[in-house]
Amino acid sequence: MRILVVAIVCLFSSSLLFAQQPLKKLKTPAPLATGAVTNNVYRNPELGISYKILLGWVDRTSQSQGEPDKSVGGQVLLAIFERPPEVTGDTINSAVLIAAESTSSYPGLNTATDYFEPLTEAATSQGFKVVNEPYSVTLGSRSLVRGDFSKEVGKLTMHQSSLVILSKGYAVSFTFIGSSEDEVEQLVERLSFASPAKH
């Protein structure tokens, strides 16, 4: 479960960095639809997201969701792994995690780039090093902000890239973990966007 814990800690412990600061009461947005997996494709029409899951990968989304954290408005939308997280191995257990946090948890968060300040602090506290500072990328017609990290795990190197968008009052993050930069890129390429559903 180590990678799952690292990924979730990196994404959600960032909220705790602000918990000690005085916050003005901001309206928490409506909960997001969690989406669903059908024919090995995760779809979330509300956010306009789809992700093609590799055959044989293990879905641990329901185990990762637990009780919703109402204090930070955080939720896991997808958590998938190359092999079961509880099974040890001599390689990096590649993973993809899609999660969302209410922007109301972060006073002054106006852009996806702003979200990388707490995210980077959380990642480096878990032993990751910054490979690339946040930079703009485009997937299809969607603009995102991306940051890249790495961490030595014994003789192996864990590569992690996180992409972030702001949508419907949430910072939505897409975290990809792999054993090489090329593998991470291949995982990123399976993500696509359509127009979010209108309410």
N, C-alpha and C positions, 0 to 999 in steps of 0.2 A: 504493500500500500504506500510505499515511500514516495513514489513519483506523484501519486494522487494527492498525498498530503502536501508535498512541495508545491504542486500546481495550485491547489486550493488556497494554501497559505499565502502564496504570492499574489493571488487575485483578491482575497478577501481580508487578509490581515491588514492590508493597506488602510482599510476603513478605521481600524483601531488607532492608527497614528493620529487621527483627527478627533477621536472620542474624548480626549482630555481638553480639547479646545472649546471655548464657548461657541455654540452654534445658534444662529437665529433659526426659528422654526420655519422650515420649508415644507411645502406640500409634497408628500410622497406620491409618486405616480401610481396609476393602476397596475396591478400585477401583470406581468407579461405571460402570454400563453407559452407553455413549455415546448410546444412543437411535438413531432412524432417521427418515428422511423418506420418507413414502409419500403420494402424491396431494397434494403440496404442503403437507403437515402434518408438522411434527416432533413425534415422540412419545417420551417417556422414561417408560415405566411404572414404573420403579424409583423415580423421584422424583414421579410423578404429574403430569408436565408435558406440555402440548401447545402448539404455536405454529403458527398459520396463516400460512404464508409467502405474501407477495404474488406474484402471477404476474409472471414476468419477472425476479425477483430472482436474484442469483448466489450459489450456495452455495460457500463457501471453507473449510468446516469441516476437511476432510482436510488442506488446505495449512496451516491454522492450528495443527493439533494437534502436528505434529512429534514429537519424542521426548518421552515423558512425563517431567516434572520430578519425580523421586522425592524430591528434597530438600524440596520444598514441597507435594508431593501435588497439583499443579495440573493441570487438564485443561480443554480447550475442548470443549464439547458441541455448540455450534452457532455458526457465524459466517456471516452472510448480508449481502449488500450490494445496494443499488439498481442499481448498475452495477459492472462488474469494477474492483476496487481499483487495478489497474495502468493503467486508462484515466483520463486527466486530464479534468476538466470545469470549467465555470464555476459549478457549484452544489455544495452539500454532498452528498457521497455518503452517503446515509442507510444505517444499518446496525443490525443486532441481533446481540448476542453473548451467549451463555449459557455460563458457565464455573463451575468448582468448584475450591475449594482446601480441603485438609484443615485442619480447625480445630486439629489438633495442631501446626500451624506457628505458632500464635498463643497463647502462654501467657496465660491470663486472658480469652480470648475466650469469653464465656458467652452473648451475645445477638447478634442480627443487627446491632443498633446499634453494638456494639463493633467490628464489621468495618469500619465507616465511618471509623474513625480512620486506619488505614493506607490505605484506598481514597482518602479525601479528600486525604491527603498526596501520594499518587502522582498524583492528578488535577491538583492545583494545581501540582505540579512540572512538568507538561506544559502549563501555561499556562491551565488552566481556572479559572474563578472559581465559588465556591459561590453558587448562587442560593437554594437552600433547604437548611437543615440537615436531618439525618435525621429523618423523621417516619413514623408508622405509617399504613399503607394496607391495604385489604382487597380482594382479587380473588377473587370467588366466596366460598368459605368459608375462604380462606387468608389469614392475616395476614402481611404483609411489612413491611420497613422500606425507605423510599425517600429518596434524596438527588438533588438537581438541580444541574446545572452548566452553564456556558456558556463559550464561547471565541470571540474574534474571529479570523476567518480572512480577512485582507484586508478587503473590504467586506462580507463575510458573517459571520453569527453561527452557530456550531455549538452546538446544544443537546444535552445529554446527561443522561439520567436513569438511575440505577442502582437496582434493587430487589434486596433480599437476603433469603434465608431460610437457616436452619440446618436441615440434614437429613442423616441417616445419617453423621454425623461430618464433614460438609462445610459450608462457607459457599458457597452457590450464588447466583451473581449474574446478573442479567439487565440488560444495558446496552443502551439504545436511543439512537441518534444520529439527529438530524434537523435540518432547516433552520429549524424553528419549534417552539414549544411545542405547537401544535395537532398537527403531524405526529408528534411524539414520543408524544402521548396516543393517537393513532390506532394507532401501533405497539404501545403497551402493551396496548391493548384486544384485541389478537390473541393474547395470552397467557392460558392458562386452566389450571386445576388440577383434578385428580381425587385420589382417595386413593392415596398411594404404595403400590407393591406390597410385600407382606409376605414376609419370608424365614423 
